[in-house]
Amino acid sequence: MATGGAAQGGGGGLTGLMSGRSTFGNKRRRTTAAGHAMSEAQEGKIKLAFFVAIVGVVLTVLGVGTEFWVELSPPKSFYNNKTCLTAHYGLWKGCTKTLWVADIDPERESCGPAELPGESNCTYFKFFTTGENTVMFQKTTQKNMSVAAAMLAMFSLFLMMMGAICITMSLSKEILFFLKPASVCFILSGVLVLMSLLVFHQSVLAFLASDHTVPLHHELSWSVSCIGCAGGVLIVGGILFLLLALPYSPWQKCLPHKDSGGGGN
């Protein structure tokens, strides 16, 4: 009898242990379901959209960190017939470069491009330290616009970082909720990048209008191309995250499947 009772007690303990595991598993599944767990297909789509956003982040860092936003070129024969001076600058520093006129395309009237070999001198702007404006070709930079463009670019980078953190948490915790704040961060960062580009262009126009002693030809350079592409890519990435965060597929809502088995007659 004692042996049978012990057996029954052991069986009851094993049953209780199994029941406890089952209850824990059910709770875990309910918690995961309440948190909108993702499937493998959704995870693959999120990673693809994250790759698109990362491309935008890389382009933004490349554009913000380089000084080839605009190139300024006076006529190549303005100073003498042997050398000429060209300049290019970005958000943080400006560079002047002395080029040999013989190296310039004969059909080009202005000095440049800045990629030609020559003696270069680069200095950081003093907007963020002493608050001084910079003078190039007797023209004065516009401190307020330049600082505003730089601050917009930096805030956009902060939003990109927050969006990347949200996507990382979404993939690690397998919760779709983090896709919504991530989409907002990436869309806003793309908008701010484009706004930074517009403000910078206005600062260049104000810089050119500050003095007309030296005629200058200006053109936006490849850093601006990186920034423009980055803004578009970031907005597209944010929209993709927003679509993935929806509880239903927008394609199924717009293009509902017809019932193929409805031919009763």
Residue, then its C-alpha position, 0 to 999 in steps of 0.5 A: m500500500a505504501t509502495g502504491g501510495a508512493a507511486q501515486g504520489g510520484g505520478g501526481g508530482l510528475t503530472g503536476l510538473m508537466s502541467g506546470r511546464s505546460t502552463f508556463g508554455n501557454k503563458r509564454r505563447r500568450t505573451t508572445a501572441a499579445g506582443h504580435a510575434m513575427s514569422e520567419a517571412q516577416e523577419g526576412k522582410i524586416k531585415l530587407a527594409f533594414f538594409v535599405a535604411i542602412v544604405g540611407v544611413v551610410l550615404t548620410v554619413l558619407g555626405v555629412g562627413t565630407e566637404f564636397w557640397v559646393e565648388l566655387s570657381p572664378p574664371k581661370s584667367f582671373y588672377n594670372n595665366k599660370t595658376c588659378l584658385t578654386a574652393h569647395y566646402g561642406l558643413w564643417k570645413g572649407c578648402t581652397k586649392t591652387l590649380w595649374v591652368a595648363d591642367i584645366d580643360p581648354e573648353r572650361e572657362s572657370c577654374g576647376p574641377a577640384e579633383l585636379p592635382g594642386e596645392s590644397n589648404c583646408t580649415y574648419f569653420k569657426f561657426f561652432t567655436t568662436g562664432e566667426n564667419t569665413v571669408m572666401f573670394q571676398k564673400t562672407t559665409q552666412k553663419n546662421m544658415s550654415v549652423a542650421a543646416a549642420m544641426l538638422a543633419m546631426f539631428s537626422l543622424f540621431l533619429m537614424m540611430m534611434g530607428a536602428i535601435c528600434i529595429t534591433m529590438s524588434l528583431s531580437k524580441e520578435i515584437l512588431f510594435f517597435l516597427k512603428p517608432a522606427s518608421v517614424c524615426f527614419i521618415l523624419s530623418g529623411v525629411l530632415v536630411l532634405m531640409s538640411l540640403l535646402v537650407f545649405h543651398q540657401s546659405v550658398l546663394a546668400f554667400l554668393a550675393s554678399d559680394h560681387t567683386v569676384p565673379l564665381h561659378h558655383e555647382l553642387s558637388w557629389s556630397v550633395s548627391c549622397i545627401g539627396c539620395a540618402g533622404g529619399v532612401l531613408i523615407v522609402g525605408g521608413i515607409l516599408f517599416l510602416l507597411l510591415a507594422l500594419p496588422y494586414s497586408p495593404w495589397q490584400k486590402c486593395l486587391p482582394h482575392k476572388d473566391s475560386g471555389g464559388g462556381g456552385n452552378 
